[in-house]
Amino acid sequence: MKAKLFLLLVVLLPFSAHSSTLTLGNNLELLVFNGEKNEEDLDTVELHEGKNQAVVRVNGRFKRGSTEELFGSNPYVITFSSTSDDVMLSLSSKLNSLPRVKKAFRQENPTWSLVGDSGGVKHTSEPLPGNEGLFPFSNIEALVADYNRTNGIAVTSTSVEDLRDVAVVVADDGKVEVTGDPITQLKLWYTKATKEERKTFRKWMIDQE
């Protein structure tokens, strides 16, 4: 009787789907993930289905000869597509000393290791442009929003979509053509608009109803 009751409870209990995660390796700091500032300083976050965007920087101690020194880098935007695997993001194993790390970031060419249970994960990496002044990355969330708007990237609570991939075609002769369905085109231009322009556009939409 107890065995039958146990089986019945197992059948009735809801099954929770496994959500894949991104975990940061040593000496890395996650600043913004999928458009949201990492307020809680988490080292592991849940991935969206499809594309994900992690803004990270190096912040740790590296060997210089027999000693260790602290090094902090500017932020980098790393974009990748998730799978059902958990993913680990770290610096390349080749960047194992302070001189090598400094050289890589001075040339804006650091190499990252992004690995899931099934192997390496394809990704892109680009330095995040900062503001001029003493603290160029003080408002990191706004900088990421500007970066996404400039590059036609739409970030929502459930997805990261590079609208240029589906709405812009560059021919061999360099001619740029906007394609895709009307909804995709509207998304693309909306992401590139300023706050004031978006406000004006929303007012215009209401007037059309």
MARSE-663699 format. One record per residue: x, y, z of N, C-alpha, C, O in turn. Coordinates in steps of 0.1 Angstrom, whole numbers, plus 5000, padded with zeros to 4 digits. Each point is the difference from the previous one (the first is absolute). Layout:
XYZXYZXYZXYZ...
END
This chain:
500849885000499250125000500950135000499750094993501349915015500950115001500750024987500250124995500249774998500750014987499150064990500450094992498349875008499050064990499850155003499950084991500049965022499950145003501250084996499850114995501449845006501250074996500050024985500350114996499349794997500050014985499050104996500250084990498649935017499050094996500550155003499750094992501049935019500550135003501050044989500150124997500849794999501050034990499350044987500550104993498449845003499350034988499450145001500050074990499449965022499350125001500950125002499650124996501649865009500950125003500550064986500349924991499750215008500450064987501549984999500850015009499649974978501549994997500550144996499450064992501749975014500650134997501149984989500949925002499050164988500949994989501450065004500050105007501049834989501450055003500350134992499950004988500550105019500450124993501550015000500749985010499950044978501450004999500550135006499350105001502049905003500550125007501450044994500649924993499850205010501350064997500750025013499550065009501749884992500850025012501450074996500649964990499850145018501250074997501249935007499949955011501350044982501249955006500750105008499550115003501749865002500850085009500350134993500350014988499850105020500450134996499150074990500450104994498449855005499050074991498850055008499649945010499950184986498950065007498950034990500250064989498649895014498850024991499450135004499550025011500450084979499550135003498550014996499250055007500549914981498750004994499749874993500949954992497950005010499749874993498650024994499050035006501049954981498750024992499350135003498850005002502050114999499450135002499850045014499750125003500549795007499750035014501350015008500949914999499350195008501250025009500049895010499049965006502249984996500249895010500150065014501150015006497850044999500050075013500549915012500650045009499149834990500349905011501449944998500449925008500450134982501349954998500049844999500949945006498250014986499949864998501149944991500450074990500149815013501049944991499349904991500649954990498150015013499349914991498650064998499350045009500349964978498750054996499349904990500749924994498050095005499249924992500050054986499850124998500449794992500050044986498750014994499049935003500850164987498950014991500149884990501149954997497850024997500049914988500550094989499650124998501349834993500550084989501250085004500849965008499350174988501150085002500050065014499050025006502250005000500350065013501150104998500949994992499050115017501150115000500550025014499350045009502049944992500650025013501150114999500849994991499150115018501050105000500949985012499550005012501749974986501049965010501250085000500450064990500349935021501450065000500949915009499549935008501850084989501049935009500250095012500250124999499849815012500350075013500649905010499349925007502050074993500649905009501650015000500550094994500149815012501450005002500749904990499549894998501650164996500749914990501550005004500550105006500149794990501449995003500950094991499950004988501150065019501150074993501349955007500450055010500249854983501249945006499649935013499149914999501550125012499749935013498950075008499749965011499850154984499050075007498650014993500049954988499050105018498750024994499650155000500350065010499149984980499550144999498650014996499549914992499750195012498650024997499950064986500850094997498349864995499750064987498550014998499349905002500350214993498650024996499950054986500750094996498449854996499950044986498750084998499250015009500750054979498750064995499049894997500449884998498350155002499049904997500049954986500450084991499249795007499949944987498649954999499449945009500050074979498749944997500249874993500649994989498949905017500149864995498649954997499249995008500649984979498749954995500249854996500949974993498149955011500149864996498649945000499150065006500749834987498749935000500149885010501049935000498050065009500049905010499549874994499249994990501149905017499549874997499449955012499750075010500049804991499549945012501149985011499749965011501650074985501149985009500250125009499650114997501049865015500550105008501350054994500749924994499650215007501150064993501050075010499550065010501849924988501050075008500750104992500549964989499650165016500750114993501350035008499950035012501249974981501350035007500950064990499850004988501350065017501150044991500749884994500049895006500550134982500849894994501149965009500650085007499749794993501149955009501450064996500949995008499250064980501250064995500350135008501150055001497850025004500250125007500249975015499250035008502049914994500249955014501150085008500549965010499850164985501050095007499650144997499350034991501150065018499650144999500550074987499350074994502049905002500450064987499249964988499650084992500049795008499149964989498650065000499550034990500049975022498650065001500150154996499150054993501850025012500150154997500250024985499450094994501449835000500350014985498749974992499750084991499549825013498849964993499050115001499350034990500550035022499050115001500550134995499250084995502149945005500550134994499849994984499750114995500349784999499849984986498549984997499649984989499650025022498549974998499849874993499149994992501749915012499949874994500149895010500749904998498550105013500049895010499349884994499050024993501449875011499349874996499349945012500550005011498349964986499149955011499849854997500049954989499749985022499749864999498549985004499750035012499549934979498649985003499749854997499949964988499849965022499949864999498849945007499750045011499649884982498849935005500349855002501149964997497949975007500249865003500449924987500749905000498950164988500249934988501250064992500349964989500450135017501250064993499950155000499250065007501650004984500150144999498750074994499349944993500550185012498850074996500550124991500850085005498649944983500450114991499550135007498950015005501950094993499750135006500750114993500949984993498650145010500750124995500450095012499449995010501650094988500550085011500450144995500650014989499050095018500250144995500250095013499249995009501750104991500150095011498850105001499550044989500049985023498950095002500550154999500950035008498650054983500550145000499550075013498949995005502050095000499750085013499950154997500250044989499450035021499950154999501450065003500949935005499250194991501350085003499950045014499050025006502250005000500150055014500749905009500649904996499350135017500849935010499449865002500749905003497950094996499449875003499149964987498850025000501949934990499349984987498949895001499249994991500849925019499149895000499150015013499549905005500350225000499350015013498549964998499449955010500050084979498649974998500049884989499650024989500849875016500249884991498749964993500049964988498950045019498749954994499650094989499549954990500750195011499650094989501049984989499550014988501749975014501049974990499649884991500250004988499449895019499649884993498850034992499949954989499150125016498850044993500450084987499449974990501550125011500550084989500649914990499850014988501149905016500649904992499049924992500249984988498849975019499049924993499250084990499749954989500050175015499250094991500850034987499549994989501850045013500850034988500249884991500150024988499949865018500349884992498749924996500149894995498850175008498749944995499749875008499549904994500850105019499849885008498850025009500050105008499049824992498850015008500249905012500149884998499850185014500249915012498750015008499550115004499849784999498849995008500349915012501149955002497950035006500249925012500149854996500449925008499450054979500149864996500849974988500349894997500350224997500749974988501050114997499850125004501249854988501050094994500049984985500349894996499350214997499849984985500850114993499850125001501149834990500850094992499250024987500049914991499350205008499150034989500750024987499449994989501950045011500750024988500149864993500150004987499949895020500249874994498849974991500149934990498750125013498849974993499450114992499149984992501450145010499450124994500950084991499550094993501849885007500950084992500949904992500649915005499550124982500849924991501050094993499650104995501749865006501050084993500549924988500549895001499350164987500449944988501550004998500750075007499849854983501450004997500650134996501150035003498050064991500550134996499950105011500350124998499349845014499950095012498750065001499850085010499349904981498750065002499249945011499949885001499550205008499249965011498550004997499550104995499949795008498549994997499349955013500449905006498650174997499249965012498949914995499250034991500849855015499049894996499249965012499950075009499649814990499249955011498650055001499650094992499649855017498650045001499950145007500950045006497950024993499850135006500350015015500650105005499049795002500250005014501550005004500450085008500449844984501450005003500750144997500850045007498750024982500550134996499750115011500850085003498049915002499650105011500849975012500450105006499949784998500849975011501450064998500650065009500049924979501350054997500150155002500950055007498250024987500150155001499650055014500650105005498649835002499650045014501249985009500350095009500549814989501249985009501050114997500850035009499350024979500950114997499650145004500850094999497949925005499550135003500450055014500349915009499850224993500250055014498849995008498949974995501250065018498850005009498950104995498949975000501650154996499150104995499349964987498850024998502049924993499449954988499049895002499049994993501349925017499049895003498750065005498949964997501350145012498850075006499150064989498849985000501950094990499250064989499349894992498950024995501949875003499449894991498849945007499049964994501150025019498949945008498750094999498949954999501450185002498950094999499350004986498850004999502149984991499549994986499149884999499050004993501549895013499249874999498650015006499149954994500950125018498750025006499150084991498849974999501750134995499250094991499549924988499050044994501649855002499649924988498849915003499349954991500550025022498949915004498650064998499049945002
END
